Amino acid sequence: VFRASRPRRRGLSMIELLVALVISGTLLAASVQALNATFRSYQVTTEQASQHMVSRLVMSRLAGVIRTGAEFGPYPVNPVIQPVIETDRLEFVAQLDPDTQRRQIWRIQREAVVDDRGPYILTANVDTFEGATLVNSTSRPLLWNVRDLKFTLEYEPGRRLRRATIDLTVAKDEQQKGDSLGALIDIPITRFVTSVSPRRID
């Protein structure tokens, strides 16, 4: 009885197997690198959005306390000739209780820092007085990575503040600038400008 011979199935040779492994390894390494770049890009974008949101909240908070504040400083040397002053700090009375003579004096200013989260930091120094007695004093950071801060104060005759303009420039946290992705991404600098007038209490 004649039986047809079946064709012999040829397997992969060692060279073909090695080539397949090299191709698979290259594709896997490229996929891991792309996934890592995606995660890093997501982290950078998230931190940018967080920094932007915090900066907007700080600006909103400053506008709120200025709107309800009183007795602002610094004051121009001669408000009649030059009623506008530009400064990197702002002082005012944030709360005033005529019955208990309790008040808070705020000092918003920029301060130099020595680490990478600079060159300036925006701080709020709050002194609480009861009459002429200092009962509490606190200092808290409001915002890091401040590049510039300028208050433009416009006064009316009689030491009344007409308008305060806040000009704040901040940058994203630069802690990632040393990695491979951070070196390819420009550190964005954002500028916030707002003007606010104190409420008139006559």
QUIWO-V507766 format. One record per pair of residues at least 6 apart in sequence whose C-alpha atoms are under 7 Angstrom apart, sorted by the first residue. I is the first residue (numbers start at 1). J is the second residue. D is the distance in whole Angstrom. If there is no record, write none. Layout:
BEGIN
i=I j=J d=D
i=I j=J d=D
END
This chain:
BEGIN
i=48 j=172 d=6
i=51 j=172 d=6
i=58 j=142 d=7
i=63 j=196 d=6
i=65 j=94 d=6
i=66 j=198 d=6
i=67 j=196 d=7
i=67 j=197 d=6
i=67 j=198 d=4
i=67 j=199 d=6
i=68 j=94 d=7
i=68 j=198 d=6
i=68 j=199 d=6
i=69 j=92 d=6
i=69 j=93 d=5
i=69 j=94 d=5
i=69 j=95 d=7
i=69 j=198 d=6
i=70 j=92 d=6
i=70 j=93 d=5
i=70 j=94 d=7
i=71 j=92 d=5
i=71 j=93 d=6
i=72 j=91 d=6
i=72 j=92 d=4
i=72 j=161 d=7
i=73 j=90 d=6
i=73 j=91 d=5
i=73 j=92 d=6
i=74 j=90 d=7
i=74 j=91 d=7
i=76 j=83 d=6
i=76 j=84 d=7
i=76 j=85 d=6
i=79 j=155 d=7
i=79 j=157 d=7
i=83 j=154 d=6
i=83 j=155 d=5
i=83 j=156 d=7
i=84 j=152 d=7
i=84 j=153 d=6
i=84 j=154 d=5
i=84 j=155 d=6
i=85 j=152 d=6
i=85 j=153 d=5
i=85 j=154 d=7
i=86 j=150 d=7
i=86 j=151 d=6
i=86 j=152 d=5
i=86 j=153 d=6
i=87 j=150 d=6
i=87 j=151 d=5
i=87 j=152 d=7
i=88 j=109 d=6
i=88 j=110 d=6
i=88 j=149 d=6
i=88 j=150 d=5
i=88 j=151 d=6
i=89 j=107 d=7
i=89 j=108 d=5
i=89 j=109 d=4
i=89 j=110 d=7
i=89 j=151 d=7
i=90 j=107 d=6
i=90 j=108 d=5
i=90 j=109 d=6
i=91 j=106 d=6
i=91 j=107 d=4
i=91 j=108 d=6
i=92 j=105 d=6
i=92 j=106 d=5
i=92 j=107 d=7
i=93 j=103 d=7
i=93 j=104 d=6
i=93 j=105 d=5
i=93 j=106 d=6
i=94 j=104 d=5
i=94 j=105 d=6
i=94 j=106 d=6
i=95 j=103 d=5
i=95 j=104 d=5
i=96 j=102 d=6
i=96 j=103 d=4
i=97 j=103 d=6
i=100 j=130 d=7
i=101 j=130 d=5
i=101 j=131 d=5
i=102 j=129 d=6
i=102 j=130 d=4
i=102 j=131 d=6
i=103 j=128 d=6
i=103 j=129 d=5
i=103 j=130 d=7
i=104 j=126 d=6
i=104 j=127 d=6
i=104 j=128 d=4
i=104 j=129 d=6
i=105 j=126 d=6
i=105 j=127 d=5
i=105 j=128 d=6
i=106 j=124 d=7
i=106 j=125 d=6
i=106 j=126 d=5
i=106 j=127 d=7
i=107 j=124 d=6
i=107 j=125 d=5
i=107 j=126 d=6
i=108 j=123 d=6
i=108 j=124 d=5
i=108 j=125 d=7
i=109 j=122 d=6
i=109 j=123 d=6
i=109 j=124 d=7
i=110 j=120 d=6
i=110 j=121 d=5
i=110 j=122 d=5
i=110 j=123 d=6
i=110 j=149 d=7
i=111 j=120 d=5
i=111 j=121 d=5
i=111 j=122 d=6
i=112 j=119 d=6
i=112 j=120 d=4
i=112 j=121 d=6
i=113 j=119 d=6
i=113 j=120 d=6
i=113 j=121 d=7
i=116 j=174 d=7
i=117 j=144 d=6
i=117 j=145 d=5
i=117 j=173 d=7
i=118 j=144 d=7
i=118 j=145 d=5
i=118 j=146 d=6
i=118 j=147 d=7
i=119 j=145 d=7
i=119 j=146 d=7
i=119 j=147 d=6
i=120 j=144 d=7
i=120 j=145 d=6
i=120 j=146 d=5
i=120 j=147 d=6
i=121 j=141 d=7
i=121 j=143 d=6
i=121 j=144 d=5
i=121 j=145 d=6
i=121 j=146 d=5
i=122 j=141 d=6
i=122 j=142 d=5
i=122 j=143 d=5
i=122 j=144 d=7
i=122 j=146 d=7
i=123 j=139 d=7
i=123 j=140 d=6
i=123 j=141 d=4
i=123 j=142 d=5
i=124 j=139 d=6
i=124 j=140 d=5
i=124 j=141 d=6
i=124 j=142 d=7
i=125 j=138 d=6
i=125 j=139 d=4
i=125 j=140 d=7
i=126 j=137 d=6
i=126 j=138 d=5
i=126 j=139 d=6
i=127 j=134 d=7
i=127 j=136 d=6
i=127 j=137 d=4
i=127 j=138 d=7
i=128 j=134 d=6
i=128 j=135 d=6
i=128 j=136 d=5
i=128 j=137 d=6
i=129 j=135 d=6
i=145 j=170 d=6
i=145 j=171 d=6
i=145 j=172 d=7
i=145 j=173 d=7
i=146 j=169 d=6
i=146 j=170 d=4
i=146 j=171 d=7
i=147 j=169 d=5
i=147 j=170 d=5
i=147 j=171 d=7
i=148 j=168 d=6
i=148 j=169 d=5
i=149 j=167 d=6
i=149 j=168 d=5
i=149 j=169 d=6
i=150 j=166 d=6
i=150 j=167 d=5
i=150 j=168 d=7
i=151 j=164 d=7
i=151 j=165 d=6
i=151 j=166 d=5
i=151 j=167 d=6
i=152 j=164 d=6
i=152 j=165 d=5
i=152 j=166 d=7
i=153 j=163 d=6
i=153 j=164 d=5
i=153 j=165 d=7
i=154 j=161 d=6
i=154 j=162 d=5
i=154 j=163 d=5
i=154 j=164 d=6
i=155 j=161 d=4
i=155 j=162 d=5
i=156 j=162 d=6
i=162 j=197 d=6
i=163 j=195 d=7
i=163 j=196 d=6
i=163 j=197 d=5
i=164 j=195 d=6
i=164 j=196 d=5
i=164 j=197 d=6
i=165 j=194 d=6
i=165 j=195 d=4
i=165 j=196 d=6
i=166 j=193 d=6
i=166 j=194 d=5
i=166 j=195 d=6
i=167 j=192 d=6
i=167 j=193 d=5
i=167 j=194 d=7
i=168 j=191 d=6
i=168 j=192 d=5
i=168 j=193 d=6
i=169 j=189 d=7
i=169 j=190 d=6
i=169 j=191 d=4
i=169 j=192 d=6
i=170 j=189 d=6
i=170 j=190 d=5
i=170 j=191 d=6
i=171 j=187 d=7
i=171 j=188 d=6
i=171 j=189 d=4
i=171 j=190 d=6
i=172 j=187 d=6
i=172 j=188 d=6
i=172 j=189 d=7
i=176 j=182 d=5
i=177 j=183 d=6
END
